[in-house]
């Protein structure tokens, strides 16, 4: 079955960086047309962060544009989210998502906390 496993979260200070990973298994990675990152802070709805779409490019939420970079490694079947200049308001659980054959798959999430 399709599984997504995020890793790389942690506690950092404002201005620091983190790179999140999302390992995808059980699916033909190279045929996944778009891969997304979302985040959810306590008391908030889950919100879009970034997307990488094959042959179309990358897309970002306004709040992270210029600071975050999404990428994918076909050989490693992994999606990445490089996060720079982190702010306290970036604190959330970060989740990756793919759509495959009409189904939506989510990872379990990884916690990112930005605090001094």
DSSP file (Angstrom, degrees, kcal/mol; ACC not computed):
  #  RESIDUE AA STRUCTURE BP1 BP2  ACC     N-H-->O    O-->H-N    N-H-->O    O-->H-N    TCO  KAPPA ALPHA  PHI   PSI    X-CA   Y-CA   Z-CA
    1    1 A X              0   0    0      0, 0.0     2,-0.3     0, 0.0    26,-0.1   0.000 360.0 360.0 360.0 160.3    0.0    0.0    0.0
    2    2 A X        +     0   0    0     24,-0.2     2,-0.4    22,-0.1    24,-0.2  -0.535 360.0 179.8 -73.8 131.1    1.0    3.6   -0.5
    3    3 A X  E     -A   25   0A   0     22,-2.5    22,-2.5    -2,-0.3     2,-0.4  -0.995  16.3-165.7-134.6 141.4    2.8    5.1    2.5
    4    4 A X  E     -A   24   0A   0    102,-0.4   104,-0.6    -2,-0.4     2,-0.5  -0.996   8.2-172.9-124.3 128.3    4.3    8.5    3.2
    5    5 A X  E     -A   23   0A   0     18,-2.1    18,-2.6    -2,-0.4     2,-0.2  -0.961   7.0-158.3-127.6 115.2    6.7    9.0    6.1
    6    6 A X  E     +A   22   0A   0     -2,-0.5     2,-0.3    16,-0.2    16,-0.2  -0.576  18.0 163.6 -88.8 153.5    7.9   12.5    7.0
    7    7 A X  E     +A   21   0A   0     14,-2.1    14,-2.6    -2,-0.2   103,-0.1  -0.964  38.3  71.5-155.6 168.7   11.0   13.2    9.0
    8    8 A X        +     0   0    0     -2,-0.3    11,-0.3     1,-0.3    14,-0.0   0.369  60.2 134.4 104.1  -4.6   13.4   16.1    9.8
    9    9 A X        +     0   0    0     12,-0.1     2,-0.3     9,-0.1    -1,-0.3  -0.161  21.5 126.6 -70.9 172.5   11.2   18.1   12.1
   10   10 A X  E     -d  112   0B   0    101,-0.8   103,-2.8   100,-0.1     2,-0.5  -0.988  57.8 -56.3 167.6-169.8   12.5   19.6   15.4
   11   11 A X  E     +d  113   0B   0     -2,-0.3     2,-0.3   101,-0.2   103,-0.2  -0.898  54.6 163.9-104.1 124.0   13.0   22.6   17.6
   12   12 A X  E     -d  114   0B   0    101,-2.7   103,-2.6    -2,-0.5     2,-0.2  -0.902  35.0-110.8-134.1 163.7   14.9   25.5   16.1
   13   13 A X    >   -     0   0    0     -2,-0.3     3,-2.1   101,-0.2    73,-0.2  -0.591  51.3 -79.7 -89.6 156.1   15.4   29.2   16.9
   14   14 A X  T 3  S+     0   0    0      1,-0.3    73,-0.2    -2,-0.2    -1,-0.1  -0.270 118.8  27.3 -53.6 137.9   14.0   32.0   14.7
   15   15 A X  T 3  S+     0   0    0     71,-3.1    70,-0.6     1,-0.3    -1,-0.3   0.220  97.5 114.2  93.0 -14.0   16.1   32.5   11.6
   16   16 A X    <   -     0   0    0     -3,-2.1    70,-2.3    70,-0.2    -1,-0.3  -0.213  58.7-122.2 -84.0 179.0   17.4   29.0   11.5
   17   17 A X        -     0   0    0     67,-0.2     2,-0.3    68,-0.2    67,-0.2  -0.844  21.5-178.6-124.1 156.6   16.8   26.3    8.8
   18   18 A X  E     - B   0  83A   0     65,-2.2    65,-3.4    -2,-0.3     2,-0.5  -0.983  15.7-147.3-146.8 150.8   15.4   22.8    8.6
   19   19 A X  E     - B   0  82A   0     -2,-0.3     2,-0.3   -11,-0.3    63,-0.2  -0.982  14.9-158.9-121.3 121.5   15.0   20.3    5.8
   20   20 A X  E     - B   0  81A   0     61,-2.6    61,-2.2    -2,-0.5     2,-0.3  -0.713   5.2-157.6 -95.1 148.1   12.0   18.0    5.9
   21   21 A X  E     -AB   7  80A   0    -14,-2.6   -14,-2.1    -2,-0.3     2,-0.4  -0.928   9.2-165.0-123.5 150.1   11.8   14.7    4.0
   22   22 A X  E     -AB   6  79A   0     57,-2.1    57,-2.4    -2,-0.3     2,-0.5  -0.905  11.4-157.4-135.1 105.6    8.9   12.7    2.9
   23   23 A X  E     -AB   5  78A   0    -18,-2.6   -18,-2.1    -2,-0.4     2,-0.5  -0.725   9.4-157.1 -87.3 127.2    9.7    9.1    1.9
   24   24 A X  E     +A    4   0A   0     53,-3.0     2,-0.3    -2,-0.5   -20,-0.2  -0.891  16.6 169.9-108.9 130.9    7.1    7.6   -0.5
   25   25 A X  E     +A    3   0A   0    -22,-2.5   -22,-2.5    -2,-0.5     3,-0.1  -0.938  53.9  38.9-134.4 159.7    6.7    3.8   -0.9
   26   26 A X  S    S+     0   0    0     -2,-0.3     2,-0.3   -24,-0.2   -24,-0.2   0.565  99.8  81.3  81.8   8.7    4.1    1.6   -2.5
   27   27 A X  S    S-     0   0    0    -24,-0.1     2,-1.2   -26,-0.1    -1,-0.2  -0.984  90.9-101.2-142.8 152.8    3.7    3.8   -5.6
   28   28 A X    >   -     0   0    0     -2,-0.3     3,-1.7     1,-0.2     4,-0.4  -0.639  38.4-162.4 -72.9  99.7    5.5    4.5   -8.8
   29   29 A X  G >  S+     0   0    0     -2,-1.2     3,-1.6     1,-0.3    -1,-0.2   0.857  82.5  56.9 -58.0 -40.2    7.1    7.7   -7.7
   30   30 A X  G 3  S+     0   0    0      1,-0.3    -1,-0.3    44,-0.1    -2,-0.1   0.652 103.7  54.9 -71.3 -12.5    8.0    8.9  -11.2
   31   31 A X  G <  S+     0   0    0     -3,-1.7     2,-0.7     2,-0.0    -1,-0.3   0.440  77.7 107.8 -98.6   0.8    4.3    8.8  -12.2
   32   32 A X    <   -     0   0    0     -3,-1.6    22,-0.2    -4,-0.4     3,-0.1  -0.694  55.5-162.2 -78.1 116.9    3.1   11.0   -9.3
   33   33 A X        +     0   0    0     -2,-0.7    21,-2.5    66,-0.3     2,-0.3   0.811  66.9  14.7 -78.5 -30.0    2.2   14.2  -11.1
   34   34 A X  E     -E   53   0B   0     65,-0.3    65,-0.7    19,-0.2     2,-0.4  -0.998  58.3-166.2-148.4 145.8    2.2   16.5   -8.1
   35   35 A X  E     -EF  52  98B   0     17,-2.4    17,-2.5    -2,-0.3     2,-0.3  -0.996  15.8-163.2-133.6 132.4    3.4   16.3   -4.5
   36   36 A X  E     -EF  51  97B   0     61,-2.7    61,-2.3    -2,-0.4     2,-0.4  -0.800  15.9-149.9-120.7 154.4    2.4   18.8   -1.8
   37   37 A X  E     +EF  50  96B   0     13,-2.8    12,-2.7    -2,-0.3    13,-1.7  -0.985  22.2 176.1-116.3 136.3    3.4   19.9    1.6
   38   38 A X  E     -EF  48  95B   0     57,-3.2    57,-2.5    -2,-0.4     2,-0.3  -0.822  11.2-154.6-125.6 168.5    0.8   21.2    4.1
   39   39 A X  E     -EF  47  94B   0      8,-2.2     8,-3.1    -2,-0.3     2,-0.4  -0.994   4.8-163.1-145.7 154.4    1.0   22.3    7.7
   40   40 A X  E     - F   0  93B   0     53,-2.2    53,-2.5    -2,-0.3     2,-0.2  -0.952   4.7-164.3-141.8 118.0   -1.4   22.5   10.6
   41   41 A X    >   -     0   0    0      4,-0.4     3,-2.5    -2,-0.4    51,-0.1  -0.654  46.4 -76.7 -94.3 156.2   -0.9   24.5   13.8
   42   42 A X  T 3  S+     0   0    0      1,-0.3    -1,-0.1    -2,-0.2     3,-0.1  -0.271 119.6   9.2 -54.5 129.7   -2.9   23.9   16.9
   43   43 A X  T 3  S+     0   0    0      1,-0.3     2,-0.3    -3,-0.1    -1,-0.3   0.430 112.3 102.5  81.0  -1.7   -6.4   25.3   16.6
   44   44 A X  S <  S-     0   0    0     -3,-2.5    -1,-0.3     1,-0.0     2,-0.1  -0.750  74.3-107.8-112.7 160.4   -5.9   26.0   12.9
   45   45 A X        -     0   0    0     -2,-0.3    -4,-0.4     1,-0.1     2,-0.2  -0.462  47.7 -89.0 -77.2 157.3   -7.0   24.3    9.7
   46   46 A X        -     0   0    0     -6,-0.2     2,-0.3    -2,-0.1    -6,-0.2  -0.498  53.0-161.8 -65.8 132.9   -4.6   22.4    7.6
   47   47 A X  E     -E   39   0B   0     -8,-3.1    -8,-2.2    -2,-0.2     2,-0.1  -0.923  20.2-105.2-127.3 148.4   -3.1   24.8    5.1
   48   48 A X  E     +E   38   0B   0     -2,-0.3   -10,-0.2   -10,-0.2     3,-0.1  -0.405  36.2 167.7 -67.6 138.5   -1.2   24.5    1.8
   49   49 A X  E     -     0   0B   0    -12,-2.7    12,-2.6     1,-0.4     2,-0.3   0.718  57.3 -17.7-114.7 -54.3    2.6   25.2    2.0
   50   50 A X  E     -EG  37  60B   0    -13,-1.7   -13,-2.8    10,-0.2    -1,-0.4  -0.993  48.2-158.8-158.9 156.5    4.2   24.1   -1.3
   51   51 A X  E     -EG  36  59B   0      8,-2.4     8,-2.3    -2,-0.3     2,-0.5  -0.999   5.8-160.6-141.5 141.1    3.7   21.9   -4.4
   52   52 A X  E     -EG  35  58B   0    -17,-2.5   -17,-2.4    -2,-0.3     2,-0.5  -0.992  16.0-172.9-119.4 123.7    6.0   20.4   -6.9
   53   53 A X  E >>  -EG  34  57B   0      4,-3.1     4,-2.6    -2,-0.5     3,-2.0  -0.964  29.0-113.6-119.7 124.8    4.3   19.4  -10.2
   54   54 A X  T 34 S-     0   0    0    -21,-2.5   -21,-0.0    -2,-0.5    -2,-0.0  -0.302  98.0  -1.1 -58.9 133.7    6.1   17.5  -12.8
   55   55 A X  T 34 S+     0   0    0      1,-0.1    -1,-0.3     0, 0.0   -22,-0.0   0.440 128.8  68.4  67.3   1.0    6.7   19.5  -16.0
   56   56 A X  T <4 S-     0   0    0     -3,-2.0     2,-0.3     1,-0.3    -2,-0.2   0.668  93.0-131.4-118.8 -30.1    4.9   22.5  -14.5
   57   57 A X  E  <  -G   53   0B   0     -4,-2.6    -4,-3.1     2,-0.0     2,-0.3  -0.787  32.7 -42.7 118.2-159.5    7.1   23.7  -11.7
   58   58 A X  E     -G   52   0B   0     -2,-0.3     2,-0.3    -6,-0.2    -6,-0.2  -0.843  40.0-165.2-118.9 151.8    6.8   24.7   -8.0
   59   59 A X  E     -G   51   0B   0     -8,-2.3    -8,-2.4    -2,-0.3     2,-0.3  -0.979   6.6-168.2-137.6 147.0    4.2   26.7   -6.2
   60   60 A X  E     -G   50   0B   0     -2,-0.3   -10,-0.2   -10,-0.2     2,-0.1  -0.966  28.3-107.7-137.9 150.0    4.2   28.2   -2.7
   61   61 A X    >>  -     0   0    0    -12,-2.6     3,-1.6    -2,-0.3     4,-1.3  -0.479  39.6-116.3 -65.8 147.9    2.0   29.8   -0.2
   62   62 A X  T 34 S+     0   0    0      1,-0.3     3,-0.3     2,-0.2    -1,-0.1   0.856 112.5  61.4 -56.6 -36.7    2.6   33.5    0.0
   63   63 A X  T 34 S+     0   0    0      1,-0.2    -1,-0.3     3,-0.0   -14,-0.0   0.692 114.8  31.3 -68.2 -18.4    3.7   33.2    3.6
   64   64 A X  T X> S+     0   0    0     -3,-1.6     3,-2.4   -15,-0.2     4,-2.1   0.490  83.9 126.0-116.9  -6.7    6.6   31.0    2.7
   65   65 A X  T 3< S+     0   0    0     -4,-1.3     4,-0.1    -3,-0.3   -15,-0.0  -0.299  80.8  17.6 -59.8 132.6    7.6   32.2   -0.8
   66   66 A X  T 34 S+     0   0    0      2,-0.5    -1,-0.3     1,-0.0     3,-0.1   0.225 125.1  58.8  90.0 -14.6   11.3   33.1   -0.9
   67   67 A X  T <4 S+     0   0    0     -3,-2.4    17,-2.0     1,-0.1     2,-0.3   0.694  98.4  54.0-113.7 -32.8   12.1   31.1    2.3
   68   68 A X  E  <  -C   83   0A   0     -4,-2.1    -2,-0.5    15,-0.2     2,-0.4  -0.786  59.4-165.4-108.2 148.8   11.0   27.6    1.5
   69   69 A X  E     -C   82   0A   0     13,-2.4    13,-3.1    -2,-0.3     2,-0.4  -0.990   5.3-157.2-134.9 126.2   12.0   25.3   -1.4
   70   70 A X  E     +C   81   0A   0     -2,-0.4     2,-0.3    11,-0.2    11,-0.2  -0.824  22.9 158.5-102.0 141.5   10.3   22.1   -2.4
   71   71 A X  E     -C   80   0A   0      9,-1.7     9,-3.1    -2,-0.4     2,-0.3  -0.948  24.7-143.8-151.8 169.4   12.0   19.4   -4.4
   72   72 A X  E     -C   79   0A   0     -2,-0.3     2,-0.6     7,-0.2     7,-0.2  -0.997   4.4-151.4-142.5 145.3   11.9   15.7   -5.2
   73   73 A X  E  >> -C   78   0A   0      5,-2.9     5,-1.7    -2,-0.3     4,-1.0  -0.944   5.6-167.4-117.9 107.5   14.5   13.0   -5.8
   74   74 A X  T  45S+     0   0    0     -2,-0.6     3,-0.4     1,-0.2    -1,-0.1   0.872  88.2  54.9 -63.8 -36.6   13.2   10.3   -8.1
   75   75 A X  T  45S+     0   0    0      1,-0.2    -1,-0.2     2,-0.1   -46,-0.0   0.853 117.0  36.0 -66.0 -33.5   16.0    8.0   -7.2
   76   76 A X  T  45S-     0   0    0     -3,-0.3    -1,-0.2     2,-0.2    -2,-0.2   0.459 100.8-131.0 -98.5  -2.6   15.3    8.2   -3.5
   77   77 A X  T  <5 +     0   0    0     -4,-1.0   -53,-3.0    -3,-0.4     2,-0.4   0.915  64.3 134.1  53.7  44.6   11.5    8.4   -3.9
   78   78 A X  E   < -BC  23  73A   0     -5,-1.7    -5,-2.9   -55,-0.2     2,-0.4  -0.972  49.4-152.4-134.1 140.1   11.6   11.3   -1.5
   79   79 A X  E     -BC  22  72A   0    -57,-2.4   -57,-2.1    -2,-0.4     2,-0.3  -0.886  20.9-159.3-106.2 140.9   10.1   14.8   -1.4
   80   80 A X  E     -BC  21  71A   0     -9,-3.1    -9,-1.7    -2,-0.4     2,-0.4  -0.868  16.5-163.3-121.6 154.0   11.9   17.6    0.4
   81   81 A X  E     -BC  20  70A   0    -61,-2.2   -61,-2.6    -2,-0.3     2,-0.6  -0.886  10.8-161.6-134.8 105.8   11.0   20.9    2.0
   82   82 A X  E     -BC  19  69A   0    -13,-3.1   -13,-2.4    -2,-0.4     2,-0.5  -0.775  11.2-166.2 -86.2 122.8   14.0   23.1    2.6
   83   83 A X  E     +BC  18  68A   0    -65,-3.4   -65,-2.2    -2,-0.6     2,-0.3  -0.948   9.3 176.8-119.2 117.1   12.9   25.8    5.1
   84   84 A X        +     0   0    0    -17,-2.0   -67,-0.2    -2,-0.5   -68,-0.2  -0.738  60.4  20.6-113.6 163.0   15.1   28.9    5.7
   85   85 A X  S    S-     0   0    0    -70,-0.6    -1,-0.2    -2,-0.3   -68,-0.2   0.899  84.2-158.2  48.8  49.3   14.7   32.0    7.8
   86   86 A X        -     0   0    0    -70,-2.3   -71,-3.1    -3,-0.2     2,-0.3  -0.251   7.9-159.0 -64.9 145.7   12.2   30.2   10.0
   87   87 A X    >   -     0   0    0    -73,-0.2     3,-2.4    -3,-0.1     4,-0.3  -0.841  32.0-109.2-121.4 157.0    9.7   32.3   12.1
   88   88 A X  G >  S+     0   0    0     -2,-0.3     3,-1.7     1,-0.3    26,-0.4   0.841 117.9  62.8 -55.0 -32.7    7.7   31.4   15.1
   89   89 A X  G 3  S+     0   0    0      1,-0.3    -1,-0.3    24,-0.1   -48,-0.0   0.569  88.9  69.7 -72.7  -6.2    4.5   31.5   13.0
   90   90 A X  G <  S+     0   0    0     -3,-2.4    -1,-0.3    24,-0.1     2,-0.2   0.518  70.5 121.7 -82.3  -6.1    6.0   28.5   11.0
   91   91 A X    <   +     0   0    0     -3,-1.7     2,-0.3    -4,-0.3    22,-0.2  -0.408  40.9 104.1 -61.9 124.2    5.4   26.3   14.0
   92   92 A X  E    S- H   0 112B   0     20,-2.0    20,-2.8    -2,-0.2     2,-0.5  -0.970  76.7 -78.7-178.7 171.0    3.1   23.5   13.0
   93   93 A X  E     -FH  40 111B   0    -53,-2.5   -53,-2.2    -2,-0.3     2,-0.5  -0.865  47.6-147.2 -88.0 128.0    2.9   19.8   12.1
   94   94 A X  E     -FH  39 110B   0     16,-3.0    16,-2.0    -2,-0.5     2,-0.4  -0.849  18.3-176.0-103.3 131.6    4.1   19.5    8.5
   95   95 A X  E     -F   38   0B   0    -57,-2.5   -57,-3.2    -2,-0.5     2,-0.3  -0.949  16.5-142.0-128.4 144.6    2.5   16.8    6.3
   96   96 A X  E     -F   37   0B   0     -2,-0.4    11,-1.9   -59,-0.2     2,-0.3  -0.774  19.5-168.7-103.3 155.2    3.2   15.6    2.8
   97   97 A X  E     -FI  36 106B   0    -61,-2.3   -61,-2.7    -2,-0.3     2,-0.3  -0.999  10.1-179.2-144.4 140.0    0.4   14.6    0.4
   98   98 A X  E     -FI  35 105B   0      7,-2.1     7,-3.1    -2,-0.3     2,-0.5  -0.958  18.2-143.0-132.4 158.0    0.1   12.9   -3.0
   99   99 A X  E     + I   0 104B   0    -65,-0.7     2,-0.4    -2,-0.3   -66,-0.3  -0.986  25.8 171.7-117.6 129.9   -2.8   12.0   -5.2
  100  100 A X  E >   - I   0 103B   0      3,-3.0     3,-2.0    -2,-0.5   -68,-0.1  -0.971  63.3 -15.7-145.3 123.1   -2.6    8.7   -7.0
  101  101 A X  T 3  S-     0   0    0     -2,-0.4     3,-0.1     1,-0.3    -1,-0.1   0.872 128.6 -49.3  53.9  41.3   -5.2    6.9   -9.1
  102  102 A X  T 3  S+     0   0    0      1,-0.3     2,-0.3     0, 0.0    -1,-0.3   0.455 118.2 108.2  81.3  -0.4   -8.0    9.0   -7.7
  103  103 A X  E <   -I  100   0B   0     -3,-2.0    -3,-3.0     2,-0.0     2,-0.5  -0.834  59.8-139.8-111.1 150.5   -6.9    8.5   -4.1
  104  104 A X  E     -I   99   0B   0     -2,-0.3     2,-0.4    -5,-0.2    -5,-0.2  -0.915  16.9-165.6-108.9 133.0   -5.3   11.0   -1.7
  105  105 A X  E     -I   98   0B   0     -7,-3.1    -7,-2.1    -2,-0.5     2,-0.3  -0.963   3.7-171.0-123.5 136.0   -2.5    9.9    0.6
  106  106 A X  E     -I   97   0B   0     -2,-0.4  -102,-0.4    -9,-0.2    -9,-0.2  -0.903  17.3-131.6-121.3 149.4   -1.1   11.7    3.6
  107  107 A X        -     0   0    0    -11,-1.9  -102,-0.2    -2,-0.3     3,-0.1  -0.331  32.5-106.8 -83.9 180.0    1.8   11.1    5.8
  108  108 A X        -     0   0    0   -104,-0.6  -103,-0.1     1,-0.2   -13,-0.1   0.662  61.0-119.8 -85.7 -16.2    1.6   11.2    9.6
  109  109 A X        -     0   0    0    -13,-0.1     2,-0.4   -16,-0.0   -14,-0.2   0.021  12.7-120.2  98.5 155.5    3.3   14.6    9.9
  110  110 A X  E     - H   0  94B   0    -16,-2.0   -16,-3.0  -103,-0.1     2,-0.3  -1.000  27.4-119.9-135.3 135.6    6.5   15.9   11.6
  111  111 A X  E     - H   0  93B   0     -2,-0.4  -101,-0.8   -18,-0.2     2,-0.5  -0.571  23.8-171.7 -81.8 131.0    6.5   18.6   14.2
  112  112 A X  E     -dH  10  92B   0    -20,-2.8   -20,-2.0    -2,-0.3     2,-0.5  -0.990   4.5-175.8-118.9 123.9    8.4   21.9   13.5
  113  113 A X  E     -d   11   0B   0   -103,-2.8  -101,-2.7    -2,-0.5     2,-0.6  -0.981   7.6-168.2-123.6 123.8    8.7   24.3   16.5
  114  114 A X  E     +d   12   0B   0     -2,-0.5     2,-0.3   -26,-0.4  -101,-0.2  -0.933  31.5 136.0-113.5 110.5   10.3   27.7   16.0
  115  115 A X              0   0    0   -103,-2.6    -2,-0.1    -2,-0.6   -28,-0.0  -0.996 360.0 360.0-156.0 145.4   11.0   29.3   19.3
  116  116 A X              0   0    0     -2,-0.3  -103,-0.1  -103,-0.2    -1,-0.1   0.418 360.0 360.0 -94.5 360.0   13.7   31.3   21.2
